[in-house]
């Protein structure tokens, strides 16, 4: 019986060396001679057109699909020759629609791999609770539920918890958020970013959505047909210097605005805002309103989550009743949300601000339109200066090519 390690497992390097996959009867390989090194602890996103082989490449890493040629090394160990079942127990795997077993409870789904690898029952129970807490689900509430009793977003969270339960150094994710609605998808992406900051796993993520790739990836591999690499670089480098027209097609219009996906709410100024709770005495509420300087305050619920925006007129019209007064808070953003998310939330708010929340929805502060527009102007100015430098370098290069006389390394001028 194998025991789990006491220390958390961080990421591992992944090396793909001349990796190929051919299917019988097909003249062209599905994956053709792919070589790539993925650093320990980074998130690499495969993005490319449908049918380009990105999911096939991903599945060869844990040998759900056996490679026809080439090598796969994880932390230097060649995994193409070891038992694929043992390999899959060391590599977390999360897919679209979660892939949970419908006849097993949430706890049983999460416990699956630790149980198969021989963890003690007590440690498995602890791990299930740890994983539910990690993905933001209350263990008491969700432990005994079945997948059919969960929303799509909750199922995906449980799927990620199951993939991480045995503490693998590598997590493979095959379009895991593709089947949920856009709002839930944004929240799940933020949750993954938060988890990665805590866990430092090596994540390989497949998507067809370039905006998702920008948002999640430390580096992005833009893949052509047969998984040939068109460009493998940071999101910023791909946005500002796409390698060719194929990559430019993925970047699309509005590259400067897409760069808002590279900056997080945690990277900008989050203003403190006057708050009261549902239990605050009315005289104190009115006092907070008078001293707010903003003309409004934020009412928090019993768990310190944003509940309503309150103005003095709201309280007067509601005859001093907090229950009837104020405008409900519809949108919030987390600290790991992108500036693009925050800008969208602020633009749909008549007052031009959005509340920032923590891991469990607790209030942390407010981001307003002024802060976001300053950040947009800084990005646009940076793009303008970079374009000017590139143009200057191009002019200099052309001038050097057209000069009739050149100096050799020894300083002798030749005609």
Secondary structure, 3 states (H helix, E strand, C coil): CCCCCCCCCCCCCEEEEEEEECCCCCCCCCEEEEEEEECCCCEEEEEECCCCCHHHHHHHHCCCCCCCEEEEEECCEEHHHCCHHHHHHHEEEEECCCCCCCCCEHHHHHHHHHHHCCCCHHHHHHHHHHHHHHCCCCHHHHCCCEHHHCCHHHHHHHHHHHHHCCCCCEEEEECCCCCCCHHHHHHHHHHHHHHHHHHCCEEEEEECCHHHHHHHCCEEEEECHHHCEEEEECHHHHHHCCCCHHHHHHHCCCHHHHHHHHCEHHHCCCECCCEEECCCCHHHHHHHHHCCCCCEEEEECCCCEEEEEEEHHHHHHCCCCCCCCCEECCCEEECCCEHHHHHHHHHCCCCCEEEEECCCCEEEEEEEHHHHHHHHHHHHHHHHHHHHHHHHHHHHHHHHHHCCCEECCCCCEEC
